[in-house]
Amino acid sequence: MYKTFFGWLFDGNVNSPIPSGEKVPDILKYNSPITPTYVISLFINNGPLNYYLDSYFNDINLRYIDKEELFRFIKKCVIDFKVKRKNIPFVRYKRDTKLFKVLRLRIPTLKNFDISLLCEMIEKDPNSERIYSSLGIDKPTKKKLKLTEQKNSGKISLKEFLEGNFSVIKT
């Protein structure tokens, strides 16, 4: 969805239609991850365009503008201010983990991106188990099954099932 949006935004043609249809995800849908706030925040590294957008969209009225009109306006701004695709910041999406949540609570002054970078550094550290234990977190480990255990993991005998789930009294 982002790829099609950025392809449309930087194609250089003001009159090109906004991509939608069966083969392409519809970016104008109400539940699309490309929101007006996201589109405005894309141009934070471009000073003149950021100042221009802040002067017009620095209030709640941004929520009441039709998405299609806003996207066309932004495309016209991209062409007028000569914004290149390489000037758009890339922010990687990172799912919250236990380590992230604990560090977020312990170090509230850091931003989320800094904490995710710190989490990556902790994961790469050879002493990461010590760090996890000092924070009171058990490091997630996967149990490795041998080939014979994998084959027998789904099969259980009737006697084992009855003894495991019921109290059996011999008479």
Secondary structure, DSSP 4 states (H G I P E B T S, - for coil): -HHHHHHHHTSS-TTPPPP-SSSS--TTSTT-S--HHHHHHTTTT-HHHHHHHHHHHSSGGGGGS-HHHHHHHHHHHHHHTT--GGGSPP-------HHHHHHHHH-TTS-HHHHHHHHHHHHHSTTHHHHHHHHT-PPP-PPPPPHHHHHHSS---HHHHHHHHS-----
